[in-house]
Amino acid sequence: MLASSTFAPKAWRKFNDIPALRSIKTIRGTVERIDSKLRRATIREAEGGSSLETTYDFFVGASGLRRAWPVVPQSLTKETYLSEALRHIDLVKSAKRGVVVVGGGISHLTDGEYAAS
Amino acid sequence: MPQANSRIPGAVGIEMAAEIKLVMPKQQVTLIHSREKLLSSESLPDDFKDRSRSVLEGMGIEVLMGQRVVETVNLTSEDGSPYSQLRLDRGTTVVAGHVIYAMSKSIPSTAYMPSTSLDDQQYVQVTPS
C-alpha cells in the first residue's frame, strides 16, 4: 500500500464496491455518543456534518485503537488517501540516500522512550 | 474491546521495509529496531523472529538491531534534496534520504462510550470470558 502506486488504489475499497455489504445500510460518519440505557446512538454524518439519532437492539463497538501515520492512513476518503499514499510513495522512491524504517516490534511506547519526532 | 496495553504490531516496520525493497529493489532500505529481536513484543517462537530477520537481510535490507534513534536532524543536500541524520544510542549516525517511523502509540477510540463503562486508561471494561 505504501510502496506500490499500482497497488495503492486496490487497498481502499468503498462500501458500495463490496457486493456482500450492499444489503447492509452503511452510514459514513462518526459515532459521537452511545446511550446504553436508551439504546440510542448519536451520529455525525461525514458529508454535511449533520447529526442523526438512531436506536438499536444491539451495539457492536469495533472501532479499535487509534494509530498515527504511517502505521495507518489518516484519510477519510479514497481520494485524499490516494494523494496521501502516492505522495508518500514518491518520497520513498525519490529518496537519494536510501530509506530508513524505524521500528520492528516495540511493545510499549512511553514518553521519553523515543526522543525522535 | 478487551483491555490491552499499548501494543504496536512489530510487523508494521518489517512489512514496510520488505514491501519497499520488493517494489523498489534498487532503493537502499534499512530497518532499525530497538530490541535484539524483531517482533520482540509478539508471542511467537524465536525461530520465527530470527527467520524474519534473515529473510529481510536476504532481500538486501540492512537490519540494525538493539539500537535506538535518539536524535533526528533534517538537512538539505547541495543538490537541494532533503536527507536526515539519525543519531543512534550507540553513538553511530545513519544517513537517510527518507525516514519512516513505523511505530505509534495506540490510543483508545472510546470517546463515544458512556464514561461509566471505561477504565482509567479509557478502555472498555469487559467481563473476562
gemmi code that builds the backbone of each chain (N, CA, C; Angstrom):
import gemmi

chains = {
    "A": [
        ("MET", (0.825, -1.200, 0.000), (0.000, 0.000, 0.000), (0.861, 1.252, 0.000)),
        ("LEU", (1.966, 1.223, 0.737), (2.797, 2.417, 0.786), (4.087, 2.239, -0.001)),
        ("ALA", (4.125, 1.294, -0.891), (5.315, 1.108, -1.711), (4.957, 1.102, -3.195)),
        ("SER", (3.796, 0.575, -3.511), (3.443, 0.414, -4.910), (2.290, 1.328, -5.293)),
        ("SER", (2.523, 2.177, -6.307), (1.461, 3.087, -6.729), (0.383, 2.351, -7.513)),
        ("THR", (0.698, 1.187, -8.067), (-0.355, 0.438, -8.770), (-1.226, -0.305, -7.769)),
        ("PHE", (-0.666, -0.687, -6.646), (-1.452, -1.406, -5.658), (-2.242, -0.471, -4.744)),
        ("ALA", (-1.747, 0.725, -4.524), (-2.377, 1.646, -3.566), (-3.891, 1.803, -3.766)),
        ("PRO", (-4.378, 2.004, -5.009), (-5.834, 2.167, -5.170), (-6.603, 0.907, -4.796)),
        ("LYS", (-5.968, -0.255, -4.951), (-6.672, -1.510, -4.660), (-6.824, -1.737, -3.161)),
        ("ALA", (-6.011, -1.058, -2.369), (-6.049, -1.278, -0.931), (-7.235, -0.590, -0.276)),
        ("TRP", (-7.909, 0.293, -0.988), (-9.051, 1.024, -0.438), (-10.296, 0.656, -1.221)),
        ("ARG", (-11.214, -0.001, -0.574), (-12.470, -0.381, -1.206), (-13.591, 0.413, -0.587)),
        ("LYS", (-14.378, 1.051, -1.403), (-15.529, 1.764, -0.860), (-16.605, 0.740, -0.498)),
        ("PHE", (-17.438, 1.069, 0.472), (-18.505, 0.160, 0.891), (-19.380, -0.264, -0.280)),
        ("ASN", (-19.677, 0.691, -1.165), (-20.546, 0.396, -2.301), (-19.931, -0.589, -3.278)),
        ("ASP", (-18.613, -0.717, -3.221), (-17.918, -1.613, -4.147), (-17.865, -3.047, -3.640)),
        ("ILE", (-18.349, -3.276, -2.443), (-18.292, -4.613, -1.864), (-19.685, -5.232, -1.927)),
        ("PRO", (-19.895, -6.199, -2.835), (-21.239, -6.775, -3.044), (-21.885, -7.294, -1.755)),
        ("ALA", (-21.115, -7.932, -0.907), (-21.698, -8.545, 0.288), (-22.242, -7.505, 1.263)),
        ("LEU", (-21.785, -6.249, 1.135), (-22.254, -5.227, 2.064), (-23.433, -4.434, 1.528)),
        ("ARG", (-23.849, -4.729, 0.311), (-24.903, -3.895, -0.298), (-26.248, -4.061, 0.385)),
        ("SER", (-26.452, -5.166, 1.086), (-27.739, -5.346, 1.759), (-27.739, -4.727, 3.154)),
        ("ILE", (-26.595, -4.153, 3.553), (-26.474, -3.534, 4.879), (-26.471, -2.027, 4.705)),
        ("LYS", (-27.220, -1.335, 5.551), (-27.221, 0.129, 5.487), (-25.910, 0.642, 6.075)),
        ("THR", (-25.209, 1.459, 5.317), (-23.925, 1.998, 5.773), (-24.030, 3.500, 5.891)),
        ("ILE", (-23.597, 4.018, 7.027), (-23.551, 5.472, 7.220), (-22.098, 5.857, 7.395)),
        ("ARG", (-21.620, 6.814, 6.614), (-20.252, 7.303, 6.823), (-20.306, 8.471, 7.784)),
        ("GLY", (-19.694, 8.299, 8.904), (-19.731, 9.382, 9.880), (-19.024, 8.960, 11.150)),
        ("THR", (-19.244, 9.726, 12.195), (-18.616, 9.469, 13.487), (-19.690, 9.258, 14.545)),
        ("VAL", (-19.559, 8.176, 15.289), (-20.466, 7.987, 16.418), (-20.019, 8.941, 17.513)),
        ("GLU", (-20.874, 9.836, 17.912), (-20.470, 10.803, 18.937), (-20.777, 10.311, 20.334)),
        ("ARG", (-21.886, 9.572, 20.446), (-22.292, 9.155, 21.792), (-23.176, 7.920, 21.701)),
        ("ILE", (-23.019, 7.055, 22.672), (-23.896, 5.897, 22.815), (-24.609, 6.028, 24.147)),
        ("ASP", (-25.927, 5.969, 24.134), (-26.677, 5.946, 25.396), (-27.134, 4.510, 25.584)),
        ("SER", (-26.440, 3.798, 26.464), (-26.706, 2.363, 26.583), (-28.023, 2.069, 27.294)),
        ("LYS", (-28.554, 3.065, 28.031), (-29.844, 2.827, 28.690), (-30.995, 2.995, 27.707)),
        ("LEU", (-30.906, 4.021, 26.895), (-31.941, 4.265, 25.900), (-31.670, 3.501, 24.614)),
        ("ARG", (-30.493, 2.900, 24.499), (-30.052, 2.191, 23.290), (-30.167, 3.104, 22.083)),
        ("ARG", (-29.502, 4.207, 22.225), (-29.571, 5.215, 21.179), (-28.171, 5.690, 20.844)),
        ("ALA", (-27.909, 5.809, 19.543), (-26.606, 6.292, 19.075), (-26.784, 7.638, 18.405)),
        ("THR", (-25.886, 8.563, 18.704), (-25.867, 9.867, 18.032), (-24.708, 9.859, 17.053)),
        ("ILE", (-25.032, 10.124, 15.790), (-24.033, 10.014, 14.722), (-23.911, 11.346, 13.994)),
        ("ARG", (-22.679, 11.772, 13.783), (-22.448, 12.967, 12.966), (-22.008, 12.503, 11.585)),
        ("GLU", (-22.810, 12.867, 10.595), (-22.534, 12.390, 9.244), (-21.309, 13.083, 8.660)),
        ("ALA", (-20.499, 12.315, 7.932), (-19.260, 12.854, 7.383), (-19.531, 13.947, 6.360)),
        ("GLU", (-20.521, 13.704, 5.494), (-20.861, 14.715, 4.483), (-21.910, 15.631, 5.040)),
        ("GLY", (-21.578, 16.883, 5.170), (-22.563, 17.838, 5.661), (-22.488, 18.056, 7.149)),
        ("GLY", (-22.029, 17.070, 7.885), (-21.835, 17.247, 9.321), (-23.093, 17.273, 10.153)),
        ("SER", (-24.236, 16.872, 9.583), (-25.457, 16.926, 10.396), (-25.514, 15.724, 11.337)),
        ("SER", (-26.259, 15.910, 12.405), (-26.365, 14.906, 13.463), (-27.632, 14.094, 13.272)),
        ("LEU", (-27.520, 12.792, 13.434), (-28.728, 11.997, 13.431), (-28.710, 11.034, 14.606)),
        ("GLU", (-29.903, 10.674, 15.063), (-30.000, 9.724, 16.165), (-30.694, 8.477, 15.676)),
        ("THR", (-30.204, 7.339, 16.139), (-30.841, 6.090, 15.761), (-30.829, 5.145, 16.958)),
        ("THR", (-31.886, 4.364, 17.076), (-31.932, 3.413, 18.183), (-31.473, 2.049, 17.690)),
        ("TYR", (-31.100, 1.213, 18.633), (-30.594, -0.111, 18.248), (-31.029, -1.161, 19.257)),
        ("ASP", (-30.988, -2.398, 18.818), (-31.204, -3.521, 19.746), (-29.879, -3.975, 20.329)),
        ("PHE", (-28.879, -4.064, 19.458), (-27.550, -4.468, 19.893), (-26.526, -3.473, 19.355)),
        ("PHE", (-25.530, -3.212, 20.152), (-24.453, -2.330, 19.718), (-23.148, -3.114, 19.689)),
        ("VAL", (-22.456, -3.053, 18.565), (-21.137, -3.679, 18.458), (-20.113, -2.591, 18.218)),
        ("GLY", (-19.213, -2.420, 19.158), (-18.164, -1.409, 19.026), (-16.903, -2.065, 18.515)),
        ("ALA", (-16.501, -1.718, 17.302), (-15.310, -2.331, 16.708), (-14.382, -1.259, 16.187)),
        ("SER", (-14.317, -0.149, 16.911), (-13.529, 0.977, 16.412), (-12.040, 0.842, 16.707)),
        ("GLY", (-11.673, -0.136, 17.508), (-10.259, -0.440, 17.686), (-9.458, 0.681, 18.319)),
        ("LEU", (-8.166, 0.643, 18.052), (-7.239, 1.630, 18.601), (-6.866, 2.630, 17.525)),
        ("ARG", (-6.630, 3.839, 17.973), (-6.245, 4.873, 17.019), (-4.726, 4.863, 16.858)),
        ("ARG", (-4.274, 4.820, 15.627), (-2.834, 4.860, 15.376), (-2.514, 6.018, 14.441)),
        ("ALA", (-1.241, 6.392, 14.453), (-0.827, 7.548, 13.654), (-0.288, 7.117, 12.300)),
        ("TRP", (-0.136, 8.065, 11.432), (0.552, 7.864, 10.156), (2.013, 7.558, 10.448)),
        ("PRO", (2.710, 6.718, 9.710), (2.199, 5.983, 8.544), (1.729, 4.580, 8.878)),
        ("VAL", (1.571, 4.279, 10.165), (1.125, 2.944, 10.530), (-0.255, 2.670, 9.907)),
        ("VAL", (-1.121, 3.665, 9.961), (-2.404, 3.587, 9.240), (-2.622, 4.887, 8.481)),
        ("PRO", (-3.346, 4.821, 7.377), (-3.662, 6.073, 6.679), (-4.560, 6.935, 7.546)),
        ("GLN", (-4.455, 8.236, 7.419), (-5.268, 9.139, 8.212), (-6.450, 9.685, 7.417)),
        ("SER", (-6.461, 9.435, 6.124), (-7.512, 9.995, 5.269), (-8.852, 9.311, 5.498)),
        ("LEU", (-9.903, 10.063, 5.218), (-11.254, 9.528, 5.400), (-11.973, 9.266, 4.082)),
        ("THR", (-11.369, 9.687, 2.992), (-11.963, 9.389, 1.689), (-10.900, 8.740, 0.815)),
        ("LYS", (-11.360, 8.014, -0.191), (-10.414, 7.337, -1.083), (-9.533, 8.352, -1.808)),
        ("GLU", (-10.135, 9.473, -2.170), (-9.391, 10.479, -2.923), (-8.234, 11.039, -2.103)),
        ("THR", (-8.501, 11.426, -0.868), (-7.416, 12.001, -0.054), (-6.419, 10.918, 0.334)),
        ("TYR", (-6.908, 9.697, 0.534), (-5.995, 8.589, 0.828), (-5.024, 8.385, -0.328)),
        ("LEU", (-5.535, 8.415, -1.552), (-4.656, 8.200, -2.708), (-3.606, 9.282, -2.810)),
        ("SER", (-3.989, 10.511, -2.555), (-2.965, 11.552, -2.659), (-1.970, 11.427, -1.510)),
        ("GLU", (-2.444, 11.016, -0.345), (-1.566, 10.781, 0.817), (-0.586, 9.639, 0.515)),
        ("ALA", (-1.120, 8.554, -0.018), (-0.283, 7.377, -0.284), (0.695, 7.638, -1.424)),
        ("LEU", (0.214, 8.248, -2.500), (1.087, 8.465, -3.657), (2.199, 9.461, -3.333)),
        ("ARG", (1.894, 10.432, -2.509), (2.923, 11.379, -2.089), (4.001, 10.661, -1.290)),
        ("HIS", (3.563, 9.777, -0.400), (4.496, 9.022, 0.412), (5.359, 8.109, -0.455)),
        ("ILE", (4.717, 7.421, -1.407), (5.451, 6.508, -2.293), (6.490, 7.280, -3.094)),
        ("ASP", (6.133, 8.471, -3.516), (7.059, 9.288, -4.285), (8.273, 9.683, -3.444)),
        ("LEU", (8.037, 10.018, -2.177), (9.141, 10.370, -1.285), (10.080, 9.180, -1.094)),
        ("VAL", (9.514, 8.003, -0.984), (10.315, 6.788, -0.801), (11.122, 6.501, -2.066)),
        ("LYS", (10.462, 6.627, -3.197), (11.105, 6.308, -4.475), (12.238, 7.283, -4.789)),
        ("SER", (12.021, 8.535, -4.475), (12.994, 9.546, -4.879), (14.052, 9.816, -3.815)),
        ("ALA", (13.992, 9.100, -2.702), (14.985, 9.321, -1.641), (16.366, 8.958, -2.166)),
        ("LYS", (17.270, 9.934, -2.181), (18.573, 9.722, -2.799), (19.557, 9.004, -1.906)),
        ("ARG", (19.321, 9.013, -0.618), (20.276, 8.336, 0.242), (19.638, 7.180, 0.985)),
        ("GLY", (18.702, 6.528, 0.304), (18.100, 5.349, 0.907), (16.965, 5.689, 1.854)),
        ("VAL", (16.281, 4.645, 2.281), (15.128, 4.768, 3.164), (15.435, 4.034, 4.466)),
        ("VAL", (15.128, 4.679, 5.585), (15.299, 4.031, 6.877), (13.924, 3.868, 7.515)),
        ("VAL", (13.615, 2.653, 7.925), (12.378, 2.376, 8.639), (12.736, 2.174, 10.100)),
        ("VAL", (12.110, 2.929, 10.975), (12.409, 2.828, 12.404), (11.278, 2.073, 13.090)),
        ("GLY", (11.625, 0.942, 13.691), (10.611, 0.204, 14.436), (10.328, -1.161, 13.877)),
        ("GLY", (10.472, -2.170, 14.687), (10.182, -3.521, 14.208), (9.657, -4.390, 15.316)),
        ("GLY", (8.973, -3.768, 16.300), (8.401, -4.614, 17.340), (8.576, -4.123, 18.744)),
        ("ILE", (8.057, -2.934, 19.001), (8.161, -2.383, 20.351), (6.816, -2.574, 21.028)),
        ("SER", (6.830, -3.029, 22.256), (5.547, -3.310, 22.892), (4.974, -2.098, 23.615)),
        ("HIS", (5.799, -1.272, 24.185), (5.298, -0.092, 24.884), (6.050, 1.130, 24.408)),
        ("LEU", (5.340, 2.145, 24.077), (5.992, 3.378, 23.671), (5.581, 4.435, 24.677)),
        ("THR", (6.471, 4.756, 25.575), (6.116, 5.742, 26.606), (6.823, 7.047, 26.319)),
        ("ASP", (6.367, 8.115, 26.915), (7.022, 9.406, 26.741), (8.471, 9.292, 27.147)),
        ("GLY", (9.329, 9.781, 26.343), (10.739, 9.766, 26.691), (11.464, 8.551, 26.140)),
        ("GLU", (10.700, 7.534, 25.748), (11.388, 6.354, 25.229), (11.982, 6.655, 23.860)),
        ("TYR", (11.302, 7.509, 23.111), (11.834, 7.924, 21.820), (11.933, 9.441, 21.788)),
        ("ALA", (13.137, 9.936, 21.639), (13.311, 11.387, 21.587), (13.060, 11.901, 20.185)),
        ("ALA", (13.152, 11.004, 19.179), (12.956, 11.440, 17.798), (11.500, 11.808, 17.581)),
        ("SER", (11.260, 12.769, 16.735), (9.883, 13.202, 16.486), (9.151, 12.179, 15.638)),
    ],
    "B": [
        ("MET", (-14.341, -4.661, 23.450), (-12.996, -4.099, 23.400), (-12.257, -4.500, 24.669)),
        ("PRO", (-11.547, -5.594, 24.605), (-10.854, -6.073, 25.804), (-9.740, -5.126, 26.184)),
        ("GLN", (-9.448, -5.137, 27.472), (-8.378, -4.274, 27.934), (-7.059, -4.748, 27.365)),
        ("ALA", (-6.267, -3.841, 26.900), (-4.970, -4.213, 26.326), (-3.981, -3.108, 26.612)),
        ("ASN", (-2.730, -3.462, 26.727), (-1.698, -2.444, 26.820), (-1.464, -1.877, 25.431)),
        ("SER", (-0.719, -0.787, 25.369), (-0.416, -0.206, 24.067), (0.519, -1.119, 23.309)),
        ("ARG", (-0.018, -1.912, 22.441), (0.832, -2.809, 21.673), (0.964, -2.290, 20.265)),
        ("ILE", (2.167, -2.212, 19.813), (2.401, -1.804, 18.438), (2.834, -3.049, 17.677)),
        ("PRO", (2.082, -3.463, 16.679), (2.486, -4.667, 15.961), (3.859, -4.477, 15.343)),
        ("GLY", (4.835, -5.221, 15.778), (6.184, -5.099, 15.244), (6.238, -5.377, 13.772)),
        ("ALA", (5.233, -6.093, 13.289), (5.221, -6.454, 11.885), (5.116, -5.253, 10.958)),
        ("VAL", (4.630, -4.116, 11.469), (4.443, -2.960, 10.584), (5.756, -2.514, 9.946)),
        ("GLY", (6.788, -2.350, 10.747), (8.078, -1.902, 10.218), (8.689, -2.930, 9.285)),
        ("ILE", (8.540, -4.188, 9.662), (9.063, -5.268, 8.825), (8.343, -5.278, 7.482)),
        ("GLU", (7.019, -5.160, 7.544), (6.218, -5.179, 6.322), (6.590, -4.012, 5.402)),
        ("MET", (6.717, -2.834, 5.990), (7.041, -1.657, 5.184), (8.402, -1.797, 4.525)),
        ("ALA", (9.391, -2.219, 5.307), (10.742, -2.356, 4.750), (10.732, -3.370, 3.617)),
        ("ALA", (10.063, -4.493, 3.840), (10.047, -5.560, 2.829), (9.290, -5.141, 1.572)),
        ("GLU", (8.159, -4.473, 1.755), (7.369, -4.028, 0.590), (8.154, -3.064, -0.271)),
        ("ILE", (8.835, -2.125, 0.388), (9.606, -1.131, -0.358), (10.703, -1.819, -1.152)),
        ("LYS", (11.406, -2.721, -0.512), (12.519, -3.386, -1.185), (12.025, -4.261, -2.323)),
        ("LEU", (10.841, -4.851, -2.135), (10.259, -5.712, -3.164), (9.879, -4.895, -4.394)),
        ("VAL", (9.253, -3.756, -4.172), (8.752, -2.937, -5.279), (9.854, -2.042, -5.853)),
        ("MET", (10.811, -1.676, -5.014), (11.916, -0.800, -5.460), (13.239, -1.461, -5.080)),
        ("PRO", (13.607, -2.525, -5.795), (14.784, -3.297, -5.380), (16.090, -2.510, -5.373)),
        ("LYS", (16.156, -1.449, -6.166), (17.407, -0.689, -6.216), (17.498, 0.324, -5.079)),
        ("GLN", (16.402, 0.553, -4.366), (16.415, 1.518, -3.271), (17.081, 0.889, -2.061)),
        ("GLN", (17.946, 1.644, -1.433), (18.609, 1.155, -0.222), (17.630, 1.237, 0.945)),
        ("VAL", (17.437, 0.134, 1.643), (16.467, 0.109, 2.740), (17.140, -0.400, 4.011)),
        ("THR", (16.945, 0.325, 5.097), (17.482, -0.041, 6.403), (16.342, -0.094, 7.406)),
        ("LEU", (16.342, -1.102, 8.252), (15.343, -1.204, 9.319), (16.077, -1.109, 10.655)),
        ("ILE", (15.671, -0.166, 11.494), (16.290, -0.009, 12.807), (15.288, -0.427, 13.872)),
        ("HIS", (15.724, -1.296, 14.756), (14.829, -1.802, 15.791), (15.513, -1.753, 17.143)),
        ("SER", (14.771, -1.326, 18.162), (15.405, -1.068, 19.454), (15.755, -2.322, 20.243)),
        ("ARG", (15.101, -3.416, 19.953), (15.387, -4.628, 20.736), (16.323, -5.556, 19.951)),
        ("GLU", (16.700, -6.634, 20.596), (17.663, -7.557, 19.979), (17.011, -8.472, 18.950)),
        ("LYS", (15.697, -8.615, 19.062), (14.993, -9.481, 18.101), (13.848, -8.699, 17.445)),
        ("LEU", (13.601, -9.011, 16.201), (12.431, -8.439, 15.538), (11.177, -9.065, 16.134)),
        ("LEU", (10.049, -8.376, 16.000), (8.772, -8.874, 16.526), (8.891, -9.172, 18.016)),
        ("SER", (9.718, -8.366, 18.710), (10.031, -8.649, 20.112), (8.797, -8.669, 21.004)),
        ("SER", (7.761, -7.915, 20.639), (6.591, -7.861, 21.511), (5.583, -8.965, 21.217)),
        ("GLU", (5.804, -9.716, 20.160), (4.835, -10.751, 19.785), (5.189, -12.078, 20.444)),
        ("SER", (4.162, -12.822, 20.838), (4.424, -14.142, 21.423), (4.539, -15.157, 20.290)),
        ("LEU", (5.679, -15.116, 19.635), (5.986, -16.013, 18.517), (7.273, -16.745, 18.853)),
        ("PRO", (7.482, -17.916, 18.256), (8.734, -18.635, 18.566), (9.951, -17.836, 18.121)),
        ("ASP", (11.054, -18.040, 18.834), (12.293, -17.348, 18.489), (12.728, -17.648, 17.053)),
        ("ASP", (12.497, -18.907, 16.649), (12.849, -19.312, 15.275), (12.208, -18.385, 14.256)),
        ("PHE", (10.941, -18.070, 14.519), (10.181, -17.226, 13.592), (10.765, -15.830, 13.555)),
        ("LYS", (11.106, -15.331, 14.741), (11.662, -13.982, 14.821), (13.011, -13.922, 14.102)),
        ("ASP", (13.831, -14.948, 14.315), (15.147, -14.980, 13.665), (14.996, -15.114, 12.156)),
        ("ARG", (14.036, -15.912, 11.750), (13.794, -16.124, 10.313), (13.349, -14.834, 9.647)),
        ("SER", (12.527, -14.055, 10.354), (12.054, -12.821, 9.731), (13.238, -11.896, 9.469)),
        ("ARG", (14.202, -11.910, 10.375), (15.395, -11.093, 10.155), (16.200, -11.610, 8.971)),
        ("SER", (16.387, -12.927, 8.903), (17.219, -13.455, 7.807), (16.540, -13.272, 6.455)),
        ("VAL", (15.214, -13.326, 6.434), (14.512, -13.088, 5.165), (14.731, -11.646, 4.716)),
        ("LEU", (14.619, -10.719, 5.637), (14.843, -9.308, 5.282), (16.261, -9.100, 4.782)),
        ("GLU", (17.218, -9.673, 5.505), (18.620, -9.489, 5.093), (18.875, -10.162, 3.753)),
        ("GLY", (18.201, -11.279, 3.514), (18.335, -11.962, 2.228), (17.832, -11.126, 1.062)),
        ("MET", (16.922, -10.212, 1.373), (16.385, -9.327, 0.335), (17.316, -8.146, 0.095)),
        ("GLY", (18.325, -8.007, 0.954), (19.234, -6.876, 0.805), (18.890, -5.700, 1.702)),
        ("ILE", (18.042, -5.952, 2.696), (17.699, -4.902, 3.655), (18.712, -4.948, 4.800)),
        ("GLU", (19.234, -3.792, 5.175), (20.153, -3.758, 6.298), (19.330, -3.681, 7.587)),
        ("VAL", (19.539, -4.605, 8.479), (18.758, -4.648, 9.711), (19.669, -4.293, 10.881)),
        ("LEU", (19.358, -3.209, 11.576), (20.135, -2.782, 12.738), (19.330, -3.097, 13.983)),
        ("MET", (19.826, -4.007, 14.799), (19.083, -4.443, 15.979), (19.634, -3.798, 17.240)),
        ("GLY", (18.821, -3.751, 18.261), (19.263, -3.287, 19.571), (19.768, -1.857, 19.561)),
        ("GLN", (19.233, -1.040, 18.681), (19.694, 0.356, 18.610), (18.489, 1.274, 18.506)),
        ("ARG", (18.588, 2.405, 19.172), (17.504, 3.374, 19.142), (17.945, 4.662, 18.473)),
        ("VAL", (16.997, 5.296, 17.834), (17.261, 6.626, 17.293), (17.061, 7.620, 18.433)),
        ("VAL", (18.095, 8.366, 18.769), (17.948, 9.331, 19.855), (17.806, 10.759, 19.342)),
        ("GLU", (18.196, 10.991, 18.086), (18.058, 12.336, 17.548), (17.945, 12.287, 16.036)),
        ("THR", (17.087, 13.125, 15.481), (16.964, 13.230, 14.026), (17.267, 14.661, 13.617)),
        ("VAL", (18.201, 14.812, 12.677), (18.496, 16.145, 12.165), (18.144, 16.155, 10.682)),
        ("ASN", (17.280, 17.059, 10.290), (16.862, 17.150, 8.885), (17.688, 18.200, 8.176)),
        ("LEU", (18.279, 17.792, 7.056), (19.201, 18.672, 6.343), (18.865, 18.695, 4.855)),
        ("THR", (19.571, 19.531, 4.131), (19.388, 19.597, 2.677), (20.730, 19.408, 1.997)),
        ("SER", (20.736, 18.561, 0.990), (21.983, 18.316, 0.233), (22.302, 19.507, -0.658)),
        ("GLU", (23.493, 19.444, -1.229), (23.900, 20.501, -2.161), (22.966, 20.591, -3.358)),
        ("ASP", (22.393, 19.441, -3.759), (21.501, 19.473, -4.917), (20.064, 19.802, -4.534)),
        ("GLY", (19.873, 20.166, -3.288), (18.539, 20.577, -2.865), (17.666, 19.457, -2.325)),
        ("SER", (18.139, 18.213, -2.414), (17.302, 17.112, -1.930), (17.435, 16.981, -0.408)),
        ("PRO", (16.321, 16.634, 0.250), (16.367, 16.533, 1.715), (16.986, 15.218, 2.166)),
        ("TYR", (17.584, 15.227, 3.320), (18.026, 13.979, 3.925), (18.041, 14.154, 5.425)),
        ("SER", (18.175, 13.056, 6.138), (18.190, 13.119, 7.599), (19.395, 12.407, 8.142)),
        ("GLN", (19.882, 12.915, 9.257), (20.939, 12.221, 10.001), (20.294, 11.696, 11.273)),
        ("LEU", (20.365, 10.385, 11.447), (19.790, 9.779, 12.637), (20.912, 9.384, 13.569)),
        ("ARG", (20.916, 9.970, 14.751), (21.953, 9.592, 15.715), (21.407, 8.455, 16.563)),
        ("LEU", (22.192, 7.387, 16.628), (21.756, 6.211, 17.375), (22.367, 6.206, 18.770)),
        ("ASP", (21.769, 5.453, 19.664), (22.212, 5.480, 21.059), (23.625, 4.938, 21.255)),
        ("ARG", (24.123, 4.146, 20.296), (25.491, 3.637, 20.436), (26.519, 4.667, 19.978)),
        ("GLY", (26.035, 5.793, 19.474), (26.957, 6.840, 19.052), (27.126, 6.930, 17.544)),
        ("THR", (26.657, 5.918, 16.821), (26.789, 5.967, 15.362), (25.698, 6.841, 14.757)),
        ("THR", (25.937, 7.227, 13.509), (24.967, 8.054, 12.792), (24.581, 7.349, 11.503)),
        ("VAL", (23.304, 7.333, 11.217), (22.809, 6.753, 9.968), (22.222, 7.879, 9.130)),
        ("VAL", (22.580, 7.885, 7.856), (22.039, 8.905, 6.961), (20.900, 8.290, 6.157)),
        ("ALA", (19.833, 9.058, 5.970), (18.686, 8.556, 5.213), (18.119, 9.647, 4.337)),
        ("GLY", (17.744, 9.263, 3.109), (17.056, 10.209, 2.241), (15.622, 10.413, 2.734)),
        ("HIS", (15.043, 9.355, 3.280), (13.680, 9.433, 3.791), (13.560, 8.505, 4.999)),
        ("VAL", (12.890, 8.978, 6.044), (12.726, 8.185, 7.260), (11.250, 7.875, 7.469)),
        ("ILE", (10.957, 6.639, 7.786), (9.577, 6.238, 8.092), (9.552, 5.742, 9.527)),
        ("TYR", (8.729, 6.359, 10.354), (8.584, 5.903, 11.737), (7.415, 4.930, 11.771)),
        ("ALA", (7.738, 3.649, 11.850), (6.715, 2.604, 11.752), (6.243, 2.156, 13.119)),
        ("MET", (6.181, 3.078, 14.048), (5.607, 2.707, 15.325), (4.799, 3.890, 15.822)),
        ("SER", (3.746, 3.607, 16.520), (2.975, 4.710, 17.084), (2.291, 4.209, 18.332)),
        ("LYS", (2.087, 5.108, 19.231), (1.361, 4.740, 20.438), (-0.109, 4.598, 20.060)),
        ("SER", (-0.676, 3.481, 20.424), (-2.085, 3.256, 20.114), (-2.928, 3.862, 21.206)),
        ("ILE", (-3.924, 4.615, 20.817), (-4.812, 5.184, 21.838), (-6.239, 4.697, 21.603)),
        ("PRO", (-6.978, 4.510, 22.689), (-8.344, 4.015, 22.555), (-9.232, 5.006, 21.797)),
        ("SER", (-10.218, 4.471, 21.097), (-11.159, 5.333, 20.372), (-12.535, 5.155, 20.997)),
        ("THR", (-12.607, 5.352, 22.309), (-13.830, 5.027, 23.044), (-14.590, 6.250, 23.526)),
        ("ALA", (-14.315, 7.415, 22.963), (-14.949, 8.643, 23.458), (-16.471, 8.585, 23.377)),
        ("TYR", (-17.020, 7.762, 22.493), (-18.476, 7.702, 22.341), (-19.148, 6.837, 23.398)),
        ("MET", (-18.371, 6.077, 24.137), (-18.951, 5.166, 25.129), (-19.344, 5.919, 26.397)),
        ("PRO", (-20.333, 5.418, 27.121), (-20.652, 6.055, 28.406), (-19.417, 6.016, 29.301)),
        ("SER", (-19.129, 7.106, 29.977), (-17.890, 7.179, 30.758), (-17.837, 6.138, 31.865)),
        ("THR", (-19.001, 5.706, 32.347), (-19.010, 4.708, 33.414), (-18.546, 3.342, 32.917)),
        ("SER", (-18.499, 3.156, 31.596), (-18.081, 1.854, 31.066), (-16.576, 1.773, 30.853)),
        ("LEU", (-15.883, 2.888, 31.051), (-14.454, 2.929, 30.745), (-13.607, 2.857, 32.006)),
        ("ASP", (-12.393, 2.305, 31.826), (-11.451, 2.320, 32.957), (-10.603, 3.590, 32.886)),
        ("ASP", (-9.584, 3.669, 33.770), (-8.828, 4.930, 33.828), (-7.911, 5.127, 32.613)),
        ("GLN", (-7.781, 4.079, 31.777), (-6.994, 4.256, 30.551), (-7.890, 4.424, 29.331)),
        ("GLN", (-9.179, 4.598, 29.589), (-10.174, 4.804, 28.533), (-10.476, 3.542, 27.737)),
        ("TYR", (-10.141, 2.389, 28.275), (-10.538, 1.138, 27.650), (-11.877, 0.709, 28.238)),
        ("VAL", (-12.644, -0.059, 27.457), (-13.940, -0.520, 27.927), (-13.737, -1.673, 28.908)),
        ("GLN", (-14.406, -1.595, 30.020), (-14.314, -2.688, 30.997), (-15.174, -3.838, 30.510)),
        ("VAL", (-14.587, -5.008, 30.433), (-15.348, -6.169, 29.977), (-15.208, -7.283, 30.989)),
        ("THR", (-16.185, -8.181, 30.934), (-16.120, -9.367, 31.784), (-15.200, -10.366, 31.118)),
        ("PRO", (-14.229, -10.898, 31.828), (-13.333, -11.885, 31.213), (-14.143, -13.088, 30.736)),
        ("SER", (-13.818, -13.604, 29.565), (-14.580, -14.745, 29.042), (-13.680, -15.944, 28.836)),
    ],
}
model = gemmi.Model(1)
for chain_id, residues in chains.items():
    chain = gemmi.Chain(chain_id)
    for i, (resn, *xyz) in enumerate(residues, 1):
        res = gemmi.Residue()
        res.name, res.seqid = resn, gemmi.SeqId(i, " ")
        for name, pos in zip(("N", "CA", "C"), xyz):
            atom = gemmi.Atom()
            atom.name, atom.element = name, gemmi.Element(name[0])
            atom.pos, atom.b_iso = gemmi.Position(*pos), 0.0
            res.add_atom(atom)
        chain.add_residue(res)
    model.add_chain(chain)
structure = gemmi.Structure()
structure.add_model(model)
structure.setup_entities()
